[in-house]
Amino acid sequence: MRSDRVTLTVPARSEFAKTVRMTVAELASRIGMSYDEVDDVRMAAEEAFIYACNRSDGDDVTFSLDLLEDGIAVTVGPVPVTDGAASEDETQDRYAVFILESVCDEFEISHTAEGSTLRLVRRMGGSCA
């Protein structure tokens, strides 16, 4: 089975969090994830959206959603970082990272000249509960 990709670009504003949550949850459900797995993916997408919005220069946030044979991979970004945005609230950052590490089978943040990119993978029957 080939991997299908859905790309979602939304304004980096809180009123679009539900759009991201619902889209990611629907795709996870479509590939046969359990209720708990869908909930993990939904929570991860929301945390990733918040994380990206807190760093964004106010423009758009792009999600690339790859439907895998055994799960879903979500790539967020790259998010251009405004001056000082990355260090404004370290407690909130640690909380977001804690949640993402807890509900994802794979989680990483990479930093380049273009900005920060988050990559999350949640697999069906994965190690997360």
C-alpha positions in Angstrom: 0.0 0.0 0.0 1.4 3.4 -0.9 1.3 6.3 1.5 -1.3 8.9 0.8 -0.5 12.5 1.8 -2.9 15.2 2.8 -1.6 18.7 3.2 -3.4 21.2 5.4 -2.4 24.8 5.7 -4.2 27.0 8.2 -3.6 30.5 9.7 -1.6 30.4 12.9 -4.5 31.5 15.0 -6.2 29.6 17.8 -9.6 29.5 16.1 -8.1 27.0 13.6 -7.1 24.4 16.2 -10.4 22.6 15.9 -9.9 22.3 12.1 -6.5 20.7 12.6 -7.8 18.3 15.4 -10.8 17.2 13.4 -8.9 16.7 10.1 -6.2 14.6 11.7 -8.7 12.6 13.8 -10.8 11.8 10.7 -7.8 10.6 8.8 -6.7 8.4 11.7 -10.2 6.9 11.9 -10.2 6.3 8.2 -7.1 4.1 8.3 -8.7 2.0 11.1 -7.1 3.4 14.3 -8.8 2.5 17.6 -10.7 5.2 19.6 -7.7 5.6 21.9 -5.2 5.9 19.0 -7.4 8.5 17.3 -7.6 10.4 20.6 -3.7 10.3 20.8 -3.3 11.6 17.3 -5.9 14.3 17.9 -4.1 15.4 21.1 -0.7 15.3 19.4 -2.0 17.4 16.5 -3.4 20.0 18.8 -0.2 20.3 20.9 1.8 20.5 17.7 -0.5 23.3 16.4 -0.1 25.2 19.7 3.6 24.7 19.6 3.8 26.0 16.0 1.5 29.0 16.7 3.6 30.1 19.7 6.7 30.2 17.4 5.0 31.4 14.2 5.6 34.8 12.6 1.8 35.0 12.4 1.4 33.5 9.0 0.2 30.0 8.2 1.1 26.6 9.7 1.3 23.7 7.3 0.6 20.1 8.3 1.7 17.2 6.0 -0.3 14.2 7.0 1.0 10.9 5.7 -1.3 7.9 5.9 1.0 4.9 6.5 0.1 1.2 6.4 0.4 1.0 10.1 -0.4 4.6 11.3 -0.1 8.3 10.5 2.9 10.6 10.3 2.4 14.3 10.9 5.0 16.9 9.9 4.4 20.5 11.0 6.3 23.3 9.4 8.8 24.6 8.9 7.6 27.3 11.1 9.6 30.6 10.7 10.5 31.8 14.2 10.1 35.4 15.2 12.7 37.0 17.4 12.2 35.8 21.0 9.2 33.7 20.3 11.0 30.4 20.9 12.0 31.3 24.5 8.9 33.2 25.7 7.3 30.4 27.7 9.7 27.5 28.5 7.2 25.9 30.8 4.5 25.7 28.1 7.2 24.3 25.7 8.2 21.6 28.1 4.5 20.6 28.7 3.9 20.4 24.9 7.0 18.3 24.4 6.0 16.0 27.3 2.6 15.4 25.8 4.0 14.8 22.3 6.5 12.3 23.6 3.8 10.6 25.6 1.3 10.1 22.8 3.5 9.5 19.8 5.6 6.5 18.9 8.1 8.8 17.3 8.6 12.6 17.9 11.3 15.0 16.9 11.9 18.7 16.5 14.5 19.8 13.9 15.8 23.3 13.5 17.0 24.8 10.2 17.5 28.2 8.8 13.9 28.0 7.5 12.5 27.4 11.0 11.4 24.6 13.3 9.8 21.4 12.0 8.0 18.9 14.1 7.6 15.2 13.0 5.1 13.0 14.9 4.3 9.4 14.2 1.5 7.4 15.8 1.2 3.7 14.8 -1.7 1.4 15.2 -1.0 -1.0 18.1 2.0 1.2 19.0 3.7 1.4 22.4 1.7 4.4 23.6 -1.5 4.1 25.6 
